[in-house]
Amino acid sequence: MTLPGIFTVEEAREVLTGLLPLLDRVVEVRADARQLGADLDAGAAGGGGLGGLPELKAAQAQLDDLLTQVQGTGVELKGFAPLLLDFPADLDGVPVLLCWVEGERELGWYHRADLGFAGRRRLPDRAGPASPGVVGGAS
């Protein structure tokens, strides 16, 4: 990283590639935990098809471990359902967050920290200029 806690686009993409199998597992365990909880809330004997309270507690512990691993990379976990990750970065001298949301298989978006998810834009193509007023573009 260029500065502690700051990713380049390439570094963030590399970290995300390494995290994708773990993030896929989070999605699976999250769904199991939700089903277990719903079955227990509905009073299903023993919880239901996936098990009962012990299995729910195990799924919750596994989620905690998986999410701790994600955060250990320096990535900011911003959402749980859907998963939303931000990678602190700097584009053309502007502090930004490289943004990934569950379902995407690559890192292709960013937003300024003060704009949040609603300010999300595609990462500029470094081979050519971005749109006017956009980080990396002509003003």
N, C-alpha and C positions, 0 to 999 in steps of 0.2 A: 504494500500500500504506500502511497505517496506520503501521507501523514498518518499518524496512528488513528485508527478508526475511520479512515477515509479510503474508499475503494476507487480504483480506476474502473472503467467500464469492462475492460478485459478481465481484471481480477474478480469483479462481481459476477461476471458470466461464468468464470471458472468455479467459483464457490457455489453458485447456483447449480451448475452441472453436477457437482459432487453431492449437493443436498437433495436433488430430485428423488432418488430412491427413498431417502428418509422422509421427505415430505409426502410421498405416496403412501408410506406406512402411517404417517400421522392421519391422513384422510381415512384409511381403513380402520384404524383403531378408534378414531373419533366417531365413525359411523357405528361401530360395535358398541361403544360406550353409550351412545345416544339410544340405541335399540335396547340395550340392557336396562338403562334407566327408565325408559318408557314402559318396558315390560314389568319392571318392579312397581312403577307407579300405578299400573293397571291391575296390580294384584295377581299377576300370573304366578301360579304355583312354582316355586323355585326360580322365578324370574322369567323363564321362557326358553326358547330354542338355543340361545347362546349361553345360558347359565343364569346365575343369580347374583346376589350381593358380592360374594367373593370375586367373581369374574369382573364385575363392575369396578371394584376397588383395584383389581390388577390392571384393568384397562386404563383407569385414571392415573395410576402410578407409571404405566408405560408412556402415556401421553406426556406426563411431566418430564420424564427422562428424555423423550424425543425432542420436546420443545426446548429443553435446557441445552441439548446438543446443537440445535439450530442457533440459539442465541449465543452460544460459545464461539461462533464464527465471526461475531461482530455485526451480524445482521440484526435489524430491528424487527421484531414480530409485532405487527400492527393490527392483525385480525386473525381470528381463530376459525370462523366459519362464515365466509370462505377464508382460507389462509391468505394473509397479505403480508408481504415482506418488503422492507425498505433497506437499501444499501446506501449509507451516507457517501456522497461523492462530490466532486467538483467538476463542473463542465464550463470551460472557458472562463474560469475565475468566479463562477456563480455556484454557491453551495446548493446542491440539489439532493434528492433522494431517488435513486434508481429503484423502480417499483416493479414488483412481481406479484401477481394474484393467481390463486389456485386455478388450474386449468391451462395456464400458459406453460409451454415447454422451453421457453427461452426468455432472456431478459431483453426487452425491447422498449421499455417505457421509463419515463422519469417525471418528476414534478418538483417544483420548488417547495421547500418545507412549509412556507407560509400559505400555500395554496391547497395543500392536501390532495387527496385522490381526485377531486373534481378538476384539478389543474393538470391532470396527467396528459403528457404528450409523448409521441414516439421519439425515441432517441434519434438525433440527427445522423444522417449518413455523412461520415467524415470525408467522403470522396467529393461531395458537392455541398453547396450552401443549403441551409435549412430555411424555413419560412421567415419573413421579416418579423422581428420582435421575439423570436424564439431563440433560446440558448443555442449558440453555434451558427446563427444566421446573420444576415446583414440587417442593420437597423435603419 
